[in-house]
């Protein structure tokens, strides 16, 4: 019991540090939130957490080792993820103000669905996520960890991700953040788009 509690605390600490570190996930939520698309940003938050939860379950079941060991399959995932990030980066450069459509009928539900899709795809096609979960559970979760402890780890990790990106979505879609976007929206879009595209190109070139 004591060892399981220690395992849970260790995993939560490492997971929180990983989630707090900047990357394509945070760039995605930031772009959607500051543009005024809070619904899309919250949808992306759920999508990111669902994709992470999917990989966490695969890792605990030992199935992600297949992806890690089949080099060509891992390469396909990485290149596909890189291409999608480049696509998102290009869309950021070409778009005006994504939040401008928020007043249209049905726009909120569409934004949630689009954000959910983007969050799932960005995290699901992120090969770093697979490597993270493999290393995390190899180091922090002993083979004899109780099933209830693994369930707590899964639910708690999901909650950490939703809490962090959800808070970012709410704060970055505040009136002051939206006012800044209104003044510098074009440059914010291009800056975040450049970051997303650069990360995507790096993922692609690593496999070429």
N, C-alpha and C positions, 0 to 999 in steps of 0.2 A: 504493500500500500504506500509506504513512505517513498520507495524507489519510483513508483508510478507517478506520484505527485511531483517528485523532483524532475522526472522526465517531461511532464507536462509543462512545468515552469520553464525549463530549459528551451524546449521547442518554441514556446510562445515568445520568449525573449529573442531568439534567433530569427523567428518569423517576423516579428515586429521590426527588427533592424533591416531585414531584407525589403519589407514593404515600404519603409520610410525612405529608402535610398531612391534617388531619381532614376527614371528610365522611361521607356515608351509608354508604359501604363499611366504614369503621372502626367506625361506630356499630353496624352489623349484626353484625360479628364480635365486638365487645365484648359486646353483649347475649347472644349465643349462648354465648360463652365463660364469662362470669361466672355465668351461670345453671347452669353445670355441664355444658352440652352441648358438650363438646370435639369430639366427632365431627361435630356440626352445624357448629361453627365452622370446622373443617378442611374440611368439605364446601363451606362458603361461600367459603373461601379459594380453593379450586380453581375454583369457579364464577366468582368475580370475575376471576381470572387468565385463564380461558378466554374470557370475554366481552371483556376488554381485548385479548387476542390476536386475537380475531375482528375487532375494529375496527382493530387495527394492520394486519392483512392487507388489509382493505378499503381502508385509507388508502394503503398502499404500492401497491395495484393501481389507485388512483385512483377506486374505486367509491364511496367515502364522499362524494365531491364531489356526487354525485347527491342524496344525502340532505340535504346542507348547502344545496344550491341550490333544492330543491323545498320551499318554505316550509311548505306545508300538511302535508307528510309529516313534516318536522322537528317541527312543532307537535303532531302526533298522538303521535309518540314521546315528546315532553316531557310532555304531559298524561298519557299512560299511565304513564310513569315516576313522575310526581308522585302519581297515584292509588295506585300500588302502595306507595310509601313511606308514604302516609297509612294504607293498610291495615295495613302492618307496625307503624306507630306505634299504631294502635288495638288491634291484637292484643297488643302489649306492655302496654298499659294494662289490658286485660281478662284477661290470662293470670295464672296464679299463679306457679308456678316451672317453666319449660319443662324443666328438667333432671330433674324428678321422675319422668318416665316412662322414665328411662334403664335401670331395672332390669327392664323388661318384655322378654319374648323378642322378638327382632327389632328392638328399639328402636334399637340402634346403626345398623343399616343404613338404617332409616327416617330417622334424624336426618341421616345423611350425604346421603341423597337430597334431603331437604328443604332442608338447608343449601346443597347444590349448586344447587338450583333457585332459591333466594332470591338467591344470589350472582350467578348468571347474569342473572336478571331485573333486579336492582338496577343492575348495570353496563350491561347491554344497553339498558335504557331510560333511561340517564342521558345527556341531550344534551350535558352538559359533557364527557363522554368523547369524543364525536365532535369537538367543537371543540378539545379538547386534542391529539388525535392529528393533526388537520389542521394546527394551529399548530406542533406539535413537529416534524413531518417537513418542513413548509415552511421552517422556520428552520434545523433542525439536519442534515437529510439532503439533500445536494446531488443533483441529477438523475443525475449520473454515478456515484453510489455503486455499488460492485460488489455482485453478487447475494449472494456469500458474506457480505459485511458486513451486508446487510439481514437475512439469515438469523440471524446472530449477534445482531443487535439484537432480533429477535423472540424468540429463545430466552432471551436475557439479561433482557429486560424481563419475560417470563413468570416467570423465576426470581426476580427482584427482588420482584415482587408476592407470589409464594408465600412467599418467605422472610420478608417483613415481616408479612403477615397471619397466616402460620403461627406465627411467633414470638409475635405478640400472642395468638393463640388458645391456645397452650400456657401462656404466662405468666398470662393472665387466667383460666384455668381451674385454676390451682394451688390447693392446699388453703387458703392464706391468702385468696386472692381469693374462693373459694367460701364461706369462713367469713364474710367480709364480706357476701357476697350473702345468706347465711342470716340475717343480722341486719337488713340493709337492702334485701333483695331487692325488696320492693314499690316502694320509692322509686327504686331503680336502674332497674327496669323502666319506671316512669313517666317518669323523667328521660330515658332513652334513647328511649322511645316518643315523648315530646314533641319531641325533636330530629328524629327521623325524620319525624314528621307535619309539623313546621314546614318542613323542607326540601321535602317533597312539596307542601305548600300554596303555597310560594313558586314552585315550578316550574309549578304549575297557573295561579296568578294572573298569571304573566308572559305567558301566552298568552290571557288573557281580556280 
